[in-house]
């Protein structure tokens, strides 16, 4: 099972959360950014629909997989 980490950081004169190098919008306070990160992390845990996905790896090869609705990552909010 994969793990998605949401880290609350200072960003653009306020606070944001970062996931895999991508920043959220900026929030005025740490608490607001932390709350938004918790809401986003909770959404990661909700099952979706089983569907086929295709993705390209770093070397340019395409892969096709079945993404099961119950295959959800662990999500953590780090301060």
VOBALUM-564093 format. One record per atom (N, C-alpha, C, O): atom name; x, y, z. Coordinates in Angstrom, 2 decimals. Example, Ala and Ser with C-alpha at 12.3 -4.5 7.8 and 13.67 -1.06 7.14 Angstrom:
BEGIN
@atom->N	X->13.19	Y->-5.69	Z->7.80;
@atom->CA	X->12.30	Y->-4.50	Z->7.80;
@atom->C	X->13.20	Y->-3.30	Z->7.80;
@atom->O	X->14.24	Y->-3.32	Z->8.46;
@atom->N	X->12.85	Y->-2.25	Z->7.08;
@atom->CA	X->13.67	Y->-1.06	Z->7.14;
@atom->C	X->12.90	Y->0.03	Z->7.87;
@atom->O	X->13.41	Y->1.14	Z->8.04;
This chain:
BEGIN
@atom->N	X->0.84	Y->-1.17	Z->0.00;
@atom->CA	X->0.00	Y->0.00	Z->0.00;
@atom->C	X->0.89	Y->1.24	Z->0.00;
@atom->O	X->1.87	Y->1.31	Z->0.75;
@atom->N	X->0.56	Y->2.19	Z->-0.82;
@atom->CA	X->1.34	Y->3.42	Z->-0.88;
@atom->C	X->0.90	Y->4.39	Z->0.21;
@atom->O	X->-0.19	Y->4.27	Z->0.78;
@atom->N	X->1.76	Y->5.35	Z->0.48;
@atom->CA	X->1.49	Y->6.36	Z->1.50;
@atom->C	X->1.58	Y->7.74	Z->0.85;
@atom->O	X->2.56	Y->8.04	Z->0.15;
@atom->N	X->0.58	Y->8.56	Z->1.07;
@atom->CA	X->0.58	Y->9.94	Z->0.60;
@atom->C	X->0.76	Y->10.84	Z->1.81;
@atom->O	X->-0.04	Y->10.80	Z->2.75;
@atom->N	X->1.82	Y->11.66	Z->1.78;
@atom->CA	X->2.11	Y->12.56	Z->2.90;
@atom->C	X->1.72	Y->13.98	Z->2.54;
@atom->O	X->2.14	Y->14.50	Z->1.50;
@atom->N	X->0.94	Y->14.60	Z->3.37;
@atom->CA	X->0.57	Y->16.01	Z->3.26;
@atom->C	X->1.39	Y->16.74	Z->4.32;
@atom->O	X->1.23	Y->16.50	Z->5.52;
@atom->N	X->2.27	Y->17.64	Z->3.88;
@atom->CA	X->3.13	Y->18.36	Z->4.82;
@atom->C	X->2.75	Y->19.84	Z->4.81;
@atom->O	X->2.71	Y->20.46	Z->3.75;
@atom->N	X->2.48	Y->20.40	Z->5.99;
@atom->CA	X->2.14	Y->21.82	Z->6.12;
@atom->C	X->3.44	Y->22.61	Z->6.16;
@atom->O	X->4.33	Y->22.32	Z->6.96;
@atom->N	X->3.55	Y->23.63	Z->5.27;
@atom->CA	X->4.77	Y->24.41	Z->5.14;
@atom->C	X->4.44	Y->25.89	Z->4.94;
@atom->O	X->3.33	Y->26.23	Z->4.52;
@atom->N	X->5.39	Y->26.76	Z->5.25;
@atom->CA	X->5.23	Y->28.17	Z->4.93;
@atom->C	X->5.36	Y->28.33	Z->3.41;
@atom->O	X->6.23	Y->27.72	Z->2.79;
@atom->N	X->4.49	Y->29.17	Z->2.83;
@atom->CA	X->4.50	Y->29.31	Z->1.38;
@atom->C	X->3.83	Y->30.62	Z->0.97;
@atom->O	X->2.72	Y->30.91	Z->1.43;
@atom->N	X->4.49	Y->31.40	Z->0.12;
@atom->CA	X->3.92	Y->32.63	Z->-0.45;
@atom->C	X->3.34	Y->33.58	Z->0.61;
@atom->O	X->2.26	Y->34.14	Z->0.42;
@atom->N	X->4.05	Y->33.77	Z->1.70;
@atom->CA	X->3.61	Y->34.71	Z->2.73;
@atom->C	X->2.51	Y->34.16	Z->3.63;
@atom->O	X->1.90	Y->34.92	Z->4.39;
@atom->N	X->2.25	Y->32.88	Z->3.55;
@atom->CA	X->1.23	Y->32.25	Z->4.40;
@atom->C	X->1.61	Y->30.80	Z->4.63;
@atom->O	X->2.78	Y->30.47	Z->4.82;
@atom->N	X->0.61	Y->29.95	Z->4.60;
@atom->CA	X->0.81	Y->28.52	Z->4.85;
@atom->C	X->0.10	Y->27.73	Z->3.76;
@atom->O	X->-0.93	Y->28.15	Z->3.23;
@atom->N	X->0.68	Y->26.56	Z->3.43;
@atom->CA	X->0.09	Y->25.67	Z->2.43;
@atom->C	X->0.41	Y->24.24	Z->2.84;
@atom->O	X->1.18	Y->24.02	Z->3.77;
@atom->N	X->-0.18	Y->23.29	Z->2.14;
@atom->CA	X->0.30	Y->21.92	Z->2.31;
@atom->C	X->0.91	Y->21.48	Z->0.99;
@atom->O	X->0.52	Y->21.93	Z->-0.09;
@atom->N	X->1.89	Y->20.58	Z->1.10;
@atom->CA	X->2.61	Y->20.10	Z->-0.07;
@atom->C	X->2.48	Y->18.59	Z->-0.16;
@atom->O	X->2.62	Y->17.88	Z->0.84;
@atom->N	X->2.22	Y->18.11	Z->-1.35;
@atom->CA	X->2.13	Y->16.67	Z->-1.63;
@atom->C	X->2.99	Y->16.40	Z->-2.85;
@atom->O	X->2.76	Y->16.97	Z->-3.91;
@atom->N	X->3.98	Y->15.53	Z->-2.70;
@atom->CA	X->4.87	Y->15.17	Z->-3.82;
@atom->C	X->5.39	Y->16.39	Z->-4.57;
@atom->O	X->5.44	Y->16.38	Z->-5.80;
@atom->N	X->5.78	Y->17.44	Z->-3.84;
@atom->CA	X->6.37	Y->18.61	Z->-4.45;
@atom->C	X->5.38	Y->19.63	Z->-4.98;
@atom->O	X->5.78	Y->20.68	Z->-5.48;
@atom->N	X->4.09	Y->19.34	Z->-4.89;
@atom->CA	X->3.07	Y->20.27	Z->-5.37;
@atom->C	X->2.41	Y->20.96	Z->-4.18;
@atom->O	X->2.04	Y->20.33	Z->-3.20;
@atom->N	X->2.29	Y->22.29	Z->-4.29;
@atom->CA	X->1.72	Y->23.08	Z->-3.21;
@atom->C	X->0.22	Y->23.30	Z->-3.42;
@atom->O	X->-0.26	Y->23.41	Z->-4.55;
@atom->N	X->-0.49	Y->23.35	Z->-2.32;
@atom->CA	X->-1.90	Y->23.74	Z->-2.33;
@atom->C	X->-1.98	Y->25.26	Z->-2.49;
@atom->O	X->-0.96	Y->25.93	Z->-2.63;
@atom->N	X->-3.19	Y->25.78	Z->-2.45;
@atom->CA	X->-3.35	Y->27.22	Z->-2.37;
@atom->C	X->-2.78	Y->27.69	Z->-1.03;
@atom->O	X->-2.59	Y->26.88	Z->-0.12;
@atom->N	X->-2.54	Y->28.96	Z->-0.91;
@atom->CA	X->-1.98	Y->29.54	Z->0.32;
@atom->C	X->-3.11	Y->29.90	Z->1.28;
@atom->O	X->-4.14	Y->30.45	Z->0.88;
@atom->N	X->-2.91	Y->29.58	Z->2.55;
@atom->CA	X->-3.87	Y->29.87	Z->3.61;
@atom->C	X->-3.25	Y->30.89	Z->4.56;
@atom->O	X->-2.02	Y->30.95	Z->4.68;
@atom->N	X->-4.07	Y->31.70	Z->5.23;
@atom->CA	X->-3.53	Y->32.75	Z->6.10;
@atom->C	X->-2.88	Y->32.23	Z->7.37;
@atom->O	X->-2.00	Y->32.89	Z->7.94;
@atom->N	X->-3.30	Y->31.05	Z->7.83;
@atom->CA	X->-2.76	Y->30.52	Z->9.09;
@atom->C	X->-2.35	Y->29.06	Z->8.93;
@atom->O	X->-2.79	Y->28.35	Z->8.02;
@atom->N	X->-1.49	Y->28.64	Z->9.83;
@atom->CA	X->-1.07	Y->27.23	Z->9.87;
@atom->C	X->-2.28	Y->26.33	Z->10.10;
@atom->O	X->-2.43	Y->25.30	Z->9.44;
@atom->N	X->-3.14	Y->26.72	Z->11.04;
@atom->CA	X->-4.32	Y->25.91	Z->11.35;
@atom->C	X->-5.23	Y->25.73	Z->10.14;
@atom->O	X->-5.77	Y->24.64	Z->9.93;
@atom->N	X->-5.40	Y->26.79	Z->9.36;
@atom->CA	X->-6.25	Y->26.68	Z->8.16;
@atom->C	X->-5.64	Y->25.72	Z->7.15;
@atom->O	X->-6.35	Y->24.92	Z->6.54;
@atom->N	X->-4.33	Y->25.80	Z->6.96;
@atom->CA	X->-3.65	Y->24.90	Z->6.02;
@atom->C	X->-3.71	Y->23.46	Z->6.54;
@atom->O	X->-3.91	Y->22.53	Z->5.77;
@atom->N	X->-3.53	Y->23.30	Z->7.84;
@atom->CA	X->-3.58	Y->21.96	Z->8.43;
@atom->C	X->-4.97	Y->21.35	Z->8.25;
@atom->O	X->-5.10	Y->20.18	Z->7.90;
@atom->N	X->-6.01	Y->22.13	Z->8.49;
@atom->CA	X->-7.38	Y->21.65	Z->8.31;
@atom->C	X->-7.66	Y->21.27	Z->6.86;
@atom->O	X->-8.31	Y->20.25	Z->6.61;
@atom->N	X->-7.18	Y->22.06	Z->5.92;
@atom->CA	X->-7.38	Y->21.75	Z->4.50;
@atom->C	X->-6.63	Y->20.47	Z->4.14;
@atom->O	X->-7.13	Y->19.66	Z->3.36;
@atom->N	X->-5.44	Y->20.29	Z->4.69;
@atom->CA	X->-4.67	Y->19.07	Z->4.43;
@atom->C	X->-5.39	Y->17.85	Z->4.99;
@atom->O	X->-5.40	Y->16.80	Z->4.36;
@atom->N	X->-5.98	Y->17.99	Z->6.17;
@atom->CA	X->-6.73	Y->16.86	Z->6.76;
@atom->C	X->-7.94	Y->16.49	Z->5.91;
@atom->O	X->-8.23	Y->15.31	Z->5.71;
@atom->N	X->-8.64	Y->17.50	Z->5.39;
@atom->CA	X->-9.80	Y->17.23	Z->4.53;
@atom->C	X->-9.36	Y->16.53	Z->3.24;
@atom->O	X->-10.01	Y->15.59	Z->2.78;
@atom->N	X->-8.26	Y->16.99	Z->2.66;
@atom->CA	X->-7.76	Y->16.37	Z->1.43;
@atom->C	X->-7.30	Y->14.93	Z->1.71;
@atom->O	X->-7.55	Y->14.04	Z->0.90;
@atom->N	X->-6.64	Y->14.71	Z->2.84;
@atom->CA	X->-6.18	Y->13.36	Z->3.19;
@atom->C	X->-7.36	Y->12.41	Z->3.40;
@atom->O	X->-7.28	Y->11.25	Z->3.01;
@atom->N	X->-8.42	Y->12.90	Z->4.00;
@atom->CA	X->-9.62	Y->12.07	Z->4.20;
@atom->C	X->-10.23	Y->11.65	Z->2.87;
@atom->O	X->-10.74	Y->10.53	Z->2.74;
@atom->N	X->-10.19	Y->12.54	Z->1.89;
@atom->CA	X->-10.74	Y->12.20	Z->0.58;
@atom->C	X->-9.93	Y->11.09	Z->-0.08;
@atom->O	X->-10.48	Y->10.32	Z->-0.87;
@atom->N	X->-8.64	Y->10.99	Z->0.23;
@atom->CA	X->-7.80	Y->9.93	Z->-0.33;
@atom->C	X->-8.28	Y->8.55	Z->0.12;
@atom->O	X->-8.06	Y->7.56	Z->-0.58;
@atom->N	X->-8.91	Y->8.49	Z->1.27;
@atom->CA	X->-9.32	Y->7.20	Z->1.84;
@atom->C	X->-10.65	Y->6.71	Z->1.29;
@atom->O	X->-10.99	Y->5.54	Z->1.46;
@atom->N	X->-11.40	Y->7.58	Z->0.64;
@atom->CA	X->-12.72	Y->7.19	Z->0.15;
@atom->C	X->-12.58	Y->6.38	Z->-1.13;
@atom->O	X->-11.88	Y->6.78	Z->-2.06;
@atom->N	X->-13.26	Y->5.23	Z->-1.19;
@atom->CA	X->-13.17	Y->4.42	Z->-2.41;
@atom->C	X->-13.85	Y->5.13	Z->-3.57;
@atom->O	X->-14.82	Y->5.87	Z->-3.39;
@atom->N	X->-13.33	Y->4.89	Z->-4.74;
@atom->CA	X->-13.90	Y->5.46	Z->-5.95;
@atom->C	X->-14.57	Y->4.37	Z->-6.77;
@atom->O	X->-15.34	Y->3.57	Z->-6.24;
@atom->N	X->-14.27	Y->4.34	Z->-8.06;
@atom->CA	X->-14.81	Y->3.32	Z->-8.95;
@atom->C	X->-13.66	Y->2.50	Z->-9.52;
@atom->O	X->-12.58	Y->3.04	Z->-9.77;
@atom->N	X->-13.89	Y->1.22	Z->-9.72;
@atom->CA	X->-12.90	Y->0.40	Z->-10.40;
@atom->C	X->-12.88	Y->0.82	Z->-11.86;
@atom->O	X->-13.91	Y->0.88	Z->-12.53;
@atom->N	X->-11.68	Y->1.11	Z->-12.34;
@atom->CA	X->-11.56	Y->1.61	Z->-13.71;
@atom->C	X->-10.20	Y->1.24	Z->-14.28;
@atom->O	X->-9.25	Y->0.98	Z->-13.54;
@atom->N	X->-10.10	Y->1.22	Z->-15.58;
@atom->CA	X->-8.82	Y->1.00	Z->-16.24;
@atom->C	X->-8.07	Y->2.31	Z->-16.34;
@atom->O	X->-8.66	Y->3.36	Z->-16.60;
@atom->N	X->-6.76	Y->2.25	Z->-16.12;
@atom->CA	X->-5.93	Y->3.44	Z->-16.25;
@atom->C	X->-4.75	Y->3.12	Z->-17.15;
@atom->O	X->-4.31	Y->1.98	Z->-17.22;
@atom->N	X->-4.24	Y->4.14	Z->-17.82;
@atom->CA	X->-3.02	Y->4.02	Z->-18.62;
@atom->C	X->-2.09	Y->5.13	Z->-18.19;
@atom->O	X->-2.52	Y->6.26	Z->-17.96;
@atom->N	X->-0.80	Y->4.81	Z->-18.07;
@atom->CA	X->0.16	Y->5.82	Z->-17.65;
@atom->C	X->1.50	Y->5.55	Z->-18.31;
@atom->O	X->1.83	Y->4.41	Z->-18.66;
@atom->N	X->2.26	Y->6.62	Z->-18.47;
@atom->CA	X->3.57	Y->6.56	Z->-19.11;
@atom->C	X->4.65	Y->6.68	Z->-18.04;
@atom->O	X->4.60	Y->7.58	Z->-17.20;
@atom->N	X->5.62	Y->5.77	Z->-18.07;
@atom->CA	X->6.69	Y->5.85	Z->-17.08;
@atom->C	X->7.79	Y->6.81	Z->-17.55;
@atom->O	X->7.71	Y->7.39	Z->-18.63;
@atom->N	X->8.81	Y->6.96	Z->-16.71;
@atom->CA	X->9.87	Y->7.93	Z->-16.98;
@atom->C	X->10.64	Y->7.64	Z->-18.26;
@atom->O	X->11.21	Y->8.55	Z->-18.86;
@atom->N	X->10.67	Y->6.38	Z->-18.69;
@atom->CA	X->11.41	Y->6.03	Z->-19.91;
@atom->C	X->10.53	Y->6.04	Z->-21.15;
@atom->O	X->10.98	Y->5.66	Z->-22.23;
@atom->N	X->9.28	Y->6.48	Z->-21.03;
@atom->CA	X->8.41	Y->6.62	Z->-22.19;
@atom->C	X->7.58	Y->5.38	Z->-22.52;
@atom->O	X->6.92	Y->5.35	Z->-23.56;
@atom->N	X->7.59	Y->4.38	Z->-21.66;
@atom->CA	X->6.79	Y->3.17	Z->-21.88;
@atom->C	X->5.41	Y->3.34	Z->-21.26;
@atom->O	X->5.27	Y->3.84	Z->-20.14;
@atom->N	X->4.40	Y->2.90	Z->-21.99;
@atom->CA	X->3.02	Y->3.00	Z->-21.50;
@atom->C	X->2.63	Y->1.71	Z->-20.80;
@atom->O	X->3.05	Y->0.62	Z->-21.19;
@atom->N	X->1.83	Y->1.84	Z->-19.76;
@atom->CA	X->1.34	Y->0.71	Z->-18.97;
@atom->C	X->-0.18	Y->0.82	Z->-18.85;
@atom->O	X->-0.72	Y->1.92	Z->-18.76;
@atom->N	X->-0.84	Y->-0.31	Z->-18.84;
@atom->CA	X->-2.28	Y->-0.35	Z->-18.63;
@atom->C	X->-2.55	Y->-1.20	Z->-17.39;
@atom->O	X->-1.99	Y->-2.28	Z->-17.24;
@atom->N	X->-3.40	Y->-0.69	Z->-16.51;
@atom->CA	X->-3.71	Y->-1.38	Z->-15.26;
@atom->C	X->-5.18	Y->-1.24	Z->-14.94;
@atom->O	X->-5.88	Y->-0.38	Z->-15.47;
@atom->N	X->-5.62	Y->-2.12	Z->-14.06;
@atom->CA	X->-6.97	Y->-1.99	Z->-13.49;
@atom->C	X->-6.80	Y->-1.37	Z->-12.12;
@atom->O	X->-6.12	Y->-1.93	Z->-11.26;
@atom->N	X->-7.40	Y->-0.23	Z->-11.90;
@atom->CA	X->-7.35	Y->0.44	Z->-10.61;
@atom->C	X->-8.63	Y->0.10	Z->-9.84;
@atom->O	X->-9.72	Y->0.54	Z->-10.19;
@atom->N	X->-8.47	Y->-0.69	Z->-8.80;
@atom->CA	X->-9.62	Y->-1.13	Z->-8.01;
@atom->C	X->-10.12	Y->-0.03	Z->-7.08;
@atom->O	X->-9.33	Y->0.74	Z->-6.53;
@atom->N	X->-11.41	Y->0.05	Z->-6.92;
@atom->CA	X->-12.03	Y->1.09	Z->-6.08;
@atom->C	X->-11.54	Y->1.01	Z->-4.64;
@atom->O	X->-11.47	Y->2.03	Z->-3.95;
@atom->N	X->-11.21	Y->-0.17	Z->-4.18;
@atom->CA	X->-10.79	Y->-0.34	Z->-2.79;
@atom->C	X->-9.29	Y->-0.15	Z->-2.58;
@atom->O	X->-8.83	Y->-0.20	Z->-1.44;
@atom->N	X->-8.53	Y->0.07	Z->-3.64;
@atom->CA	X->-7.08	Y->0.23	Z->-3.55;
@atom->C	X->-6.74	Y->1.68	Z->-3.25;
@atom->O	X->-6.44	Y->2.45	Z->-4.17;
@atom->N	X->-6.79	Y->2.05	Z->-2.00;
@atom->CA	X->-6.58	Y->3.44	Z->-1.57;
@atom->C	X->-5.28	Y->3.54	Z->-0.80;
@atom->O	X->-4.94	Y->2.62	Z->-0.05;
@atom->N	X->-4.54	Y->4.63	Z->-0.95;
@atom->CA	X->-3.30	Y->4.79	Z->-0.19;
@atom->C	X->-3.58	Y->5.18	Z->1.26;
@atom->O	X->-4.68	Y->5.61	Z->1.60;
@atom->N	X->-2.57	Y->5.01	Z->2.08;
@atom->CA	X->-2.62	Y->5.61	Z->3.41;
@atom->C	X->-2.35	Y->7.09	Z->3.23;
@atom->O	X->-1.57	Y->7.47	Z->2.35;
@atom->N	X->-2.96	Y->7.92	Z->4.02;
@atom->CA	X->-2.74	Y->9.36	Z->3.92;
@atom->C	X->-2.39	Y->9.89	Z->5.31;
@atom->O	X->-3.07	Y->9.61	Z->6.29;
@atom->N	X->-1.31	Y->10.68	Z->5.35;
@atom->CA	X->-0.86	Y->11.26	Z->6.62;
@atom->C	X->-0.67	Y->12.75	Z->6.47;
@atom->O	X->-0.20	Y->13.22	Z->5.43;
@atom->N	X->-1.03	Y->13.49	Z->7.50;
@atom->CA	X->-0.78	Y->14.93	Z->7.53;
@atom->C	X->0.36	Y->15.15	Z->8.51;
@atom->O	X->0.27	Y->14.80	Z->9.69;
@atom->N	X->1.44	Y->15.74	Z->8.00;
@atom->CA	X->2.62	Y->15.99	Z->8.81;
@atom->C	X->2.75	Y->17.48	Z->9.06;
@atom->O	X->2.48	Y->18.30	Z->8.18;
@atom->N	X->3.15	Y->17.81	Z->10.24;
@atom->CA	X->3.28	Y->19.21	Z->10.64;
@atom->C	X->4.69	Y->19.68	Z->10.44;
@atom->O	X->5.00	Y->20.84	Z->10.72;
